[in-house]
Amino acid sequence: ASAAGGAAFNPARPAVDTALELDGTNILANAALTRYQYYAGDPAFIQSAERMLALDPNNPEMLGLFGILLTAYGDSTHGLELVARAIELSPQPPSIFNLARVFAHLQDDEPCEALAQAQGLDANKWFIVHMVAAASAGLCGDAAAATEARDRLLAVEPSFEAHAVGLVEIWRFDPRLKHAILTGLRSAGLGLA
């Protein structure tokens, strides 16, 4: 983890530690630790997530969260298994669970499949959805979809181009995924600083 990346997350750590001290079996406190460690670049997030899932193995939200993070981190086999389980257990699974499939397709150099999955995500307020749609469309060579996704991305995050590389860094993507997203964004017509 870079010093700059880790420093940005330091203020959250005491709150996470306090929550765990109050109740180490609280699923939300363990989820907060998992997220904190993941975004701080600490591979111990895997053990924390496994502990979180052991506390509530049939929680679709937690299964989906860990599945997405694992897939982004590069373990798409296990990540997609967790997401599939989350979808199976959820009466109305949120489309954001399919973000893991988008990540896996991009890692596996299947941008047109990633685009099809990304276009099915219904999360207009999250820049990540538009970012992966633009990157997928750019890599797939679908100019119309790339323009549409790029415009939505810039509407949600107007300064995206100036901060894109840093925003991608925050996600701690597997190197293949990081490369695909940055290359795809450039192919979609985004000027990355």
C-alpha positions as CSV (number, residue, x, y, z in Angstrom):
1,A,0.0,0.0,0.0
2,S,1.2,3.5,-0.8
3,A,1.7,5.8,2.1
4,A,-0.6,8.4,0.5
5,G,-3.4,5.8,0.0
6,G,-3.1,4.4,3.5
7,A,-3.0,7.8,5.0
8,A,-6.4,8.7,3.5
9,F,-8.0,5.9,5.4
10,N,-6.2,6.4,8.8
11,P,-9.0,8.5,10.4
12,A,-11.5,5.7,9.9
13,R,-9.5,3.1,11.7
14,P,-10.2,4.1,15.3
15,A,-14.0,4.0,14.6
16,V,-13.7,0.6,13.1
17,D,-11.6,-0.6,16.1
18,T,-14.1,0.9,18.6
19,A,-17.0,-0.9,16.9
20,L,-15.2,-4.2,17.0
21,E,-14.2,-3.7,20.6
22,L,-17.9,-3.1,21.5
23,D,-19.1,-6.1,19.6
24,G,-16.6,-8.3,17.7
25,T,-19.4,-10.4,16.4
26,N,-21.3,-7.5,14.8
27,I,-21.6,-8.2,11.1
28,L,-21.6,-4.4,10.2
29,A,-18.5,-3.8,12.3
30,N,-16.7,-6.7,10.5
31,A,-17.9,-5.5,7.1
32,A,-16.5,-2.0,8.0
33,L,-13.1,-3.7,8.8
34,T,-13.2,-5.6,5.6
35,R,-13.8,-2.5,3.5
36,Y,-11.3,-0.5,5.5
37,Q,-8.6,-3.1,4.9
38,Y,-9.4,-3.6,1.3
39,Y,-9.3,0.1,0.4
40,A,-6.2,0.6,2.6
41,G,-4.4,-2.1,0.5
42,D,-4.2,-4.6,3.3
43,P,-4.6,-8.2,2.0
44,A,-5.9,-9.2,5.5
45,F,-9.3,-8.0,4.2
46,I,-9.7,-11.6,3.0
47,Q,-9.5,-13.1,6.5
48,S,-11.7,-10.3,7.9
49,A,-14.3,-11.0,5.2
50,E,-14.2,-14.7,5.8
51,R,-14.8,-14.0,9.5
52,M,-17.6,-11.7,8.6
53,L,-19.2,-14.4,6.4
54,A,-18.7,-17.0,9.2
55,L,-20.9,-14.8,11.4
56,D,-23.7,-14.7,8.9
57,P,-23.1,-17.1,6.0
58,N,-26.4,-16.4,4.3
59,N,-26.3,-12.6,4.3
60,P,-26.7,-11.7,0.6
61,E,-25.4,-8.2,1.0
62,M,-22.2,-9.4,2.7
63,L,-21.7,-12.2,0.2
64,G,-22.2,-9.7,-2.7
65,L,-19.8,-7.2,-1.1
66,F,-17.0,-9.7,-0.5
67,G,-17.6,-11.3,-4.0
68,I,-17.2,-7.9,-5.7
69,L,-14.1,-7.1,-3.7
70,L,-12.5,-10.5,-4.3
71,T,-13.2,-10.3,-8.0
72,A,-11.7,-6.8,-8.2
73,Y,-8.7,-8.1,-6.3
74,G,-8.2,-10.8,-8.9
75,D,-9.9,-13.9,-7.4
76,S,-12.8,-14.0,-9.8
77,T,-13.4,-17.7,-9.3
78,H,-14.2,-17.4,-5.6
79,G,-15.7,-13.9,-6.0
80,L,-18.2,-15.0,-8.6
81,E,-19.2,-18.0,-6.5
82,L,-20.0,-15.7,-3.6
83,V,-22.0,-13.3,-5.8
84,A,-23.9,-16.3,-7.3
85,R,-24.8,-17.3,-3.8
86,A,-25.8,-13.8,-2.9
87,I,-28.1,-13.7,-5.9
88,E,-29.6,-17.1,-5.1
89,L,-30.3,-16.0,-1.5
90,S,-31.7,-12.6,-2.3
91,P,-35.4,-12.3,-3.2
92,Q,-34.7,-9.2,-5.3
93,P,-30.9,-9.1,-5.9
94,P,-29.6,-5.7,-6.7
95,S,-28.0,-5.4,-10.1
96,I,-24.8,-4.0,-8.6
97,F,-23.9,-7.6,-7.7
98,N,-23.2,-8.1,-11.4
99,L,-20.3,-5.6,-11.0
100,A,-18.2,-8.7,-10.2
101,R,-19.1,-10.2,-13.6
102,V,-18.0,-6.9,-15.3
103,F,-14.7,-7.1,-13.4
104,A,-14.2,-10.7,-14.3
105,H,-14.9,-10.2,-18.0
106,L,-12.5,-7.2,-18.1
107,Q,-9.8,-9.2,-16.4
108,D,-10.3,-12.0,-18.9
109,D,-10.1,-9.7,-21.9
110,E,-13.8,-10.1,-22.8
111,P,-14.8,-6.4,-23.1
112,C,-18.0,-6.9,-25.1
113,E,-19.3,-9.4,-22.4
114,A,-18.3,-6.8,-19.8
115,L,-20.2,-4.1,-21.6
116,A,-23.4,-6.3,-21.8
117,Q,-23.2,-6.8,-18.0
118,A,-22.3,-3.2,-17.3
119,Q,-25.3,-1.9,-19.3
120,G,-27.6,-4.0,-17.0
121,L,-26.3,-2.3,-13.8
122,D,-28.9,0.0,-12.3
123,A,-26.9,2.3,-10.1
124,N,-26.9,5.8,-11.7
125,K,-25.4,7.6,-8.7
126,W,-22.2,5.5,-8.6
127,F,-19.4,6.7,-10.8
128,I,-18.0,3.1,-10.9
129,V,-20.9,1.8,-12.9
130,H,-20.5,4.5,-15.6
131,M,-16.7,4.1,-15.4
132,V,-16.8,0.3,-16.1
133,A,-19.4,0.8,-18.8
134,A,-17.3,3.4,-20.6
135,A,-14.1,1.3,-20.3
136,S,-15.9,-1.8,-21.5
137,A,-17.5,0.1,-24.5
138,G,-14.1,1.6,-25.3
139,L,-12.4,-1.7,-25.4
140,C,-15.3,-3.4,-27.2
141,G,-15.2,-0.7,-29.9
142,D,-18.8,0.3,-29.4
143,A,-18.4,4.1,-30.0
144,A,-22.1,4.9,-29.3
145,A,-22.1,3.0,-26.0
146,A,-18.7,4.6,-25.1
147,T,-20.0,8.1,-25.7
148,E,-23.2,7.5,-23.8
149,A,-21.3,6.0,-20.8
150,R,-18.7,8.7,-20.9
151,D,-21.4,11.4,-20.8
152,R,-23.1,9.7,-17.9
153,L,-19.8,9.4,-16.1
154,L,-18.9,13.0,-16.5
155,A,-22.4,14.1,-15.4
156,V,-22.1,12.1,-12.2
157,E,-18.4,13.0,-11.6
158,P,-17.6,16.2,-13.6
159,S,-13.9,16.2,-12.6
160,F,-13.4,12.5,-13.3
161,E,-10.8,13.0,-16.0
162,A,-8.5,14.9,-13.7
163,H,-8.8,12.3,-10.9
164,A,-9.5,9.1,-12.8
165,V,-6.1,7.4,-12.1
166,G,-6.4,8.1,-8.4
167,L,-10.0,6.9,-8.3
168,V,-9.0,3.7,-10.0
169,E,-6.1,3.4,-7.5
170,I,-8.5,3.5,-4.6
171,W,-10.2,0.4,-5.9
172,R,-7.0,-1.7,-5.5
173,F,-7.8,-3.5,-8.7
174,D,-6.0,-6.6,-9.9
175,P,-3.3,-5.3,-12.4
176,R,-5.1,-6.8,-15.4
177,L,-8.4,-5.1,-14.4
178,K,-6.6,-1.8,-13.7
179,H,-4.9,-1.9,-17.1
180,A,-8.2,-2.8,-18.9
181,I,-10.1,0.0,-17.2
182,L,-7.5,2.7,-17.9
183,T,-7.0,1.6,-21.5
184,G,-10.8,1.3,-22.0
185,L,-11.4,4.8,-20.6
186,R,-8.9,6.3,-23.0
187,S,-10.4,4.3,-25.8
188,A,-13.8,5.8,-24.8
189,G,-12.4,9.3,-25.4
190,L,-11.6,10.3,-21.8
191,G,-8.5,12.3,-21.3
192,L,-6.9,11.0,-18.2
193,A,-4.5,13.2,-16.3
